[in-house]
Amino acid sequence: MPSGHPRNVLLVVVDQWRADFVPALGADFLMTPNLDRLCREGVTFRNHVTNTVPCGPARASLLTGLYLMNHRAVQNTVPLDARHSNLAKELRRLGYDPALIGYTTTTPDPRGTGPKDPRFTTLGDLMEGFRAVGAFEPSMDGYFGWLAQKGYELPPNREDIWLPEGEEHLPGVTARPSRIPVDCSDTAYFTERALTYLKGRNGKPWFLHLGYYRPHPPFIAPAPYHAMYRPEDMPPLHRAASWQEEAAQHPLLDFYLRGISQGSFFHGAGGAATELEAGSVAQMRATYSGMISEVDAALGQVIAHLDATGQWKDTLVIFTSDHGEQLGDYYLLGKVGYHDESFRIPLVIKDPDSPEAAGRIESAFTESVDVMPTILEWLGGEAPRACDGRSLLPLVAGETPANWRRHLFYEYDFRDVFYSRPEDDLGLSMDDCSLCVVQDGRWKYVHFAALPPLLFDLRDDPHCFTDLAGDPAHAAVVRDYAQRALSHRMSHAERTLTHFRATPQGLEERPS
């Protein structure tokens, strides 16, 4: 990049967007011209995962570069230790005032405040270090206040804006639009906040975390996006003949299949998620796709501004999500368990320093913890020693480091939170409610702290219906991948100070 140009970074973090809903990766039924452009001008990562779910833990890994086993914000509502650095804190060391639009779902360290702190009454608040320029948290107050200021008359229950249009339409899966018009949607709110921030920079270097709430539930889209896709054009479901057959695979899967309600996904709805017929799931997917296209159109407004001001060509742009969405596969909704649909997410990087990389699909194994060190290296900084990820800039430039990871690693902690209580149901203590996954091109191994393991042959069973962990013929594979999981955890144990040592000559700092 020519000297004198500002080093600007746009980090777009959408919510609950799974990787197989990206046209560049095969979802040709979707209309996302702006994401398509980003993929044409950047590098799209085919094998990218979040390191954990749901929102709070996933965003903690994304923004600290730490595995769940190290940051320990293991569930929504569980505090993030204040001693950990994060992307915002590191950007401040580099002279940036990192702006954030959206949310991070971060519960603060209680040792630095008191039990009456109102942040402990919400699902999560903002991570320390960011400057909020368009917050959604707590409780979406920023968005609802914006609506009221625009003159939109809010109903007594504010979330009723996400009910279907028309009083006669009941909550649940619907082809109807939401009651909120498109120019008043949360997607429109985030976009206006982004443009307001960018137009106020006046040539000064900037970093912007631009968050979008969609395609997070409730699964209902404003007009005209509610009717953009037909249910019959949606990709097929991956699930057994019945949810009971699916539940027989593992006790944790059985718990979620018995416990997930439609109410978390369709405002005001009731009934079990397993009651959704295939046709309803297809309609839900059509709505989900419409929400994706709404976000894409909004992102186009931001890109158009950067184009018009000459900043697009000089800005590092990273597009990703916090986690995926089951979307009816295996009769599940949400982001739970160990299935790929919850963990595989989009990642696209447009690096103005690597124009020759435009349009390439990268198949190396990458993880959400890699995003922070990538941004810091591009800005001339260095990731903290404790960081579990690695910069992706060599991969963007077409160079695979000799010692790049041989597998994907991700985790899930399923201890009790106020809206899900598996501990008594499964007969487990709080600290035994965890799993980790080691997955490569051939095998997927799921290790549980206190439940039976799982093993899937991805070559013959890509959708993971047949567990081979108990098959004596595969005992050696289970052993090898369990050893991989243990070795991976050992090599990524907390290491903030382990490169220092005392010597007769005084303190010595060893190179990483």
N, C-alpha and C positions, 0 to 999 in steps of 0.2 A: 504494500500500500504506500502511496507517495507520502513523504514526510509532511507534517503539518495538518493532516486530516485527523479529525477526532476518532478515537476508538470507541464506537458505540455498540452496545449489545442489547438485542431484543430477545428475551427469553419468554416464549409463549407456552403457558402450561394450561392445557385444557383438562377437564375433569371427566374421568370415567370413559375415555375413548380407547377402544381396544384396537390392536394392531391390524386385525384383518378387515377393518373398516377404513383402509387407506387405499385409494385407487392405484398408487404406484406399486402396491404390494398385492394387487389382484382384485380389489373391490371395484370392478368396472361398472357396477350399478350405481355408484355414487357420483354426484355432481359437485365437485370441490375445485373450481378453477384456480383459486388462489393457493390452496395447498398443492395442487398439481404444478403450479409455477414454481413454488418453493422447492419441490422435488426435482424439477427440471434444472434448477439453478444451483442445487445443493446435492448433498449425499443423503440417501435414505437408508436407514439401518434395518435390515431384515430380521435380525435375531436380537432384539432389544427387550429387556424386561425391567419392570420396577423391582426393587429388592425386597419389597414387602407391601402389604395392604393392611388396612384401608387407608383413608385420606391422611390422617395425622402422621402415622408411622411412615407412609410412603413419601410425604413431603419432607419429613425429617431426614430421610435418607437422601433425597434429591438435593436438599439445600445444605446438608452438613457433609455429604460425601461419605457418610458412615453407614455401615451395615446395622441392621436392627440389633444384633448382638452387642454392638458397641454404643449406639446412642440410647437404647433402652426406652425410648418413647414407644412402648410396645403396642399400645392400642390408642384409639381416639380416647381422649380424656386423661391419659397418663402423661405426667409432666416430662418435659425435655430438660435435662440437666444443663444449668446455666454455664457450666465450665466448657461445654463444647463450642468450638468455633462454628461458623456457618458462612455461607456465600456472602451475605451482606456484611458481616464483620470483616471478612478478608477483602472485600471490595473497598471498604473504607480505608484500609491500609494502603490501597493503591490510589487513593484520592477521589474515589467516587462516592456519591450520595445515592445509594441504591434505592430506586423507587419501586413500589409494589402496588399493583392493582389486583384485587381479588382477595386471597386468603391463604393461610398456611396451616390452619387447624392445629395450632400449637398451644398446649397447656403449659403455663409458666412454672418454673421451679418454685415450689412453695417455700423454700428456705430463704428466698429473697423478698417475700411479701408476707401476707397474713391470710388466715382462713376466710376472712370476710371479703377478700378481693373478689369483685364480681366476675372476674375471668374464670373463676372456678364453678360458675353456674352455667357455663356454655360448653359446647362440644370442643371448642378450641379457639384461640385468639391468634394474634400476629406474632411471628417470630422476631426476636430481638435483633435490631440492627437495620431493618428495613424502614424506609420512610413511606408510610401509607399515603397514596395520592388518589385512592379510589377503593376504600376498604369495603368488604362485604360483611366482615365480622365486627362486633358480635351480633348474632341473630339476624343478619342481613339488614340491620338498621340503616346502613348507608344507602342501600338500594331503595328501601321503602320510603325513606325520607326524600330521596330524589324523585320518586313517583309523586309524592304529595306536593313537592315543590313545583312539579310540572302541571299540577292541577288535576291529576288522576285521583278520583275518589276511591279510597281504599275501603274494602269491606271490613266489617267488625273483626273477622278472622282474616288477617292479611293474606294468608296462603291460599285463600279461596280464589285468588287470581289464576291459580293453576288448575282450577276445575274446568271442565269442558264448557264451551259457549252454549248458552241456552239452559234455562232452569230444568227442562225436562230430561236432560242428559245426566245420567248417574255417574258417579266416580268409577274409575276402572279403565281398562283398555278402550280406547276410542279413536275414531277417525276424525272427530271434531277438533277444531282449534281451541286453544286455551282462551280464557276470557281476557287476558291481557293482550293488547295489540302489539304488533311487532316493534313499533317505535318506542314502546315502553317496556320491552323485555329486559331481563338482566343482561343479556348479551349486548343490547343497545347501550345499557348503562356503562358496562365495562369499556366499550368502544369509545363512548364520549369522554370518559375519564382518561383514556389513553391519548386521544387526540388533544385534549386540553393540556395534558402534561407535555407532550412532544412539542406542541406549538409554543410553549412557554420557555423552551430551553435556549433559544436565541444563540445557537451555534456552540453551546457548551457541551462537552462530552457527557454522555448519559448511559445509564444502565436501567432498563425497565423490565421488571417481572410483570408480564401481562397475563393475568389469569382469567379464564372463562369458566363459568359454572357448568356449562353444557358440554356434552350431552348427559350430564348427571340428571337423575330423576328429580322431580316427578316427570314421567315420560309423557309429556304433552307439549306440542309445538304451537307457536302462534301462526296465524294465517300470514302468508300463503304456504309456509313450510310444512304445515300439517298435511297437505295434499300433494306434496312434491313426489312422493314415492308410492308405489303400489305394493301391497303385502305379497302378492304373488311373485314379485321380482327379488324378494329378499333371499339371502343365502340359506341353505337348509339347516335344520337343527341337528345337533349331535347329542343324542340321548337314547337310552335304552327304551324298551317297549313300555315300561312303567316306572314310576318314581320309586316304587318299592324294590324293583330289580336294581335300580341305580344305587339305592341306599345300602344294599347288601355289600357293596364294595368295601366300605369302611365305616367305623362308628362315628367319625367326625362328619362324614357326608350324610349319614343317617340323621344326625342331630340337626343339621341345617335344612335338610329336606322336610323334616317335621316342624321346623320352627320359623321359616322365613314367610312373612306375610306380604301380601300385595300392597298393604297400606304405606310402606316406605317408598313405593315406586309410582303409585298413582294416588294423588292427594285425596284423602277421604275414603279410600277403598278399603275393603275387608277381604277375608278369605286367604287361603294358603296359596303361595306361589305355584305349588304343584298342581293346582286346579286349573291353571291356564291351558286351554286347548291350543293345538298347533296353529290354528288360524288366528287366535288372539296374540300368540307370540309373534307371528308374522306381521300383524298390524303394529305391535309394539316396536318391532325392528324398523318398520317403515317410519314411525314417528321418531325414533332414535336417529335415523338417517336424516330426517328433516331438520332436527336440532343440529346435526353436524353441518348441514348446508347453511343454516343460519349463522353459525360461528364462522364458517368459511367466508361468507359474504361480509361479515363484520371485519374479519381480518383483512379483507380486500381494501376496506376503507383506510386502515392503518398503512398498508403497503402503498396505497395510492399517495398518501401524504409523504411517505419517505421517498417515493419516486419523484414527486413534484419538487421536493426540496433538495434532491441530489444525494440524499443520505442512504438510500437503499443499497447502492453499489458498494458503500464503505462500511456497512453494518453487519456484524456477526449476528445471524438469526438462528435461533434454536427453537424447534417446535417439538413439544413432547406432551405427555400426560402424566398424571400421578399414578394411575392404575387402570385396569380394564374393567370389564363388565360381563357377567355370565350371560345375560340377555336370553335366558331360557335354555341354554345348553345345559344338559344334565339335570333339567328341571329346576335350575337355580336362577336366582336373581341377585345382583349385587357383586361384591368383590370379597370372596371368602375362600378358604380352603387351599387347594393345591392345583387347580386346573389352570391351563395356559391362558384361558380367556380372561382370567382375573389379573394375570401378571404380564402378558405380552402387550406392549404399548408402542405407539409411534415414536420415532426419533428421526428428525430431519435436521441437518446442519448445513447452512449456507455460509461458507467462509470466504470472504472477499479476497483473502490471501491465496486461495486455491481455486481459481476460476476453471482450471483444467479438470476439476473433479465434477463439474456440473453434470447432473443426470445419472450419476452412478448409484448402483445398489450395492451396499456393503453387507457381507454375510458374516463377518466376525462377530463373536459373542460380546455384547455390550450390555451395560447395566446402568441404572439411574445414578448410581454413585459416581459415574464417570463425567457427569455434566459439570459439576462444580470445578474439578481440576481442568477441564477443557476451557471453560471461560477464563479462569485465572491465568492459565498459560497464554491464551490469546491476548490478554491485556498486559503481559509481561510480568505477571506474578508467579507465585508458586503455591501449590496446595499444601496445607498443613501436613506434617509428618503422619498424623493419625488417620488421614483420609484413606478410605478403602478403595476408592476409584482411581482411574488413570486417565490422563488426557487422551481424547479421541482425535486430536489434530493430526497425528501421523496416519491414522486410518482414513481421515478425510482426504489427506494428500495422496492416498493410494499406497501407503507403506505400512505393512503389518509388522510390528515389533516381534523379534524372534521369540520372546518369552510371553507372548500374549496369552490370555486365559484359554484353557481347553474346555471349559464348561461354563454354564450359567449357574449362578447361586442366588437363591432367594428364600425368604423366611416368612412365617406367619405365626403370630401369637394369638391364641383364641381364648384367652382368659375372660372372665366375666366383665362386662361393662353394663351400664344400666339398661341397655336395650337388647342384650343377648347374654344368656347365662348358661354356658355349657358345662361349668365345673361339676355341679352336682349330678347333672344328667350323665356325664361320662365318668364320674367317680374319680376326678382328678383334683390335685391341689393346684393353686394358682400358678405356681412356677413350673408345673409340668405340662402346661397347655401350650406347647410350642412344636413347630415342625420346621424343617429346612429341606430344600430341594437342590439336588445336583443333577443337571440335565445337559446332555450334549446332543449330537446329531443322531445317536442310536438309542441311548437309554435315558429314562427319567426315573430317578430314585428319590423317594420321599421318606425322610427319617423323622420319626416322632420321638419326643422325649419319653413318653409313657404309653404310647399306643402302637399297634403293629405297623411295620413299615409297608411301603408299596413299591413295586417295580413294574415299569412298563417298557415294552419293546417298541420304540417309536417307528421303527422300520415296518413292522408288521401290524402295528396297532397304534396309528398316529393320534387317535382320539382317546386313547387310554381307557379302554373298557375292560381289559383283562389284566388283573394283577398277578404278577409272576413271583412275588416275593416269597410265597410259601412253597413254591415248586422246587424240589430238591435239585432239579436239573439246572436251576439258575442260582443256586446257593453261592457259587463263586462270584457271580456278577453282583449280588447283594453285598457280599463281603468287600469286593473291590470298591464299590461306590460308597459304601458306608465309610471305608477308609479315606476315600476322597473327601467326603464331607467333613470328617474329623480333621484331616490335614488342612483343609481350606480354613476351617475355623481357627486352628492353631496358628496358621501363618498370618491371619488377620486379627489376632488378639490385640487388645489396646496397646498402642506403641508410641504414645505421645513423647515419652522421655527415654525410650529404650535405646536410642542412638547416642545418648550421652554416657560417659563413664569417667569415673575419677581415676587419675594416674598419679605417680610420684611427681609429675610435672604440672599437675593441676587438671582442671576439667577438660575433657576431650570430646569433641563432637564428631562422630563418624559420618561419612557420607551415606546417604540412603541407598 
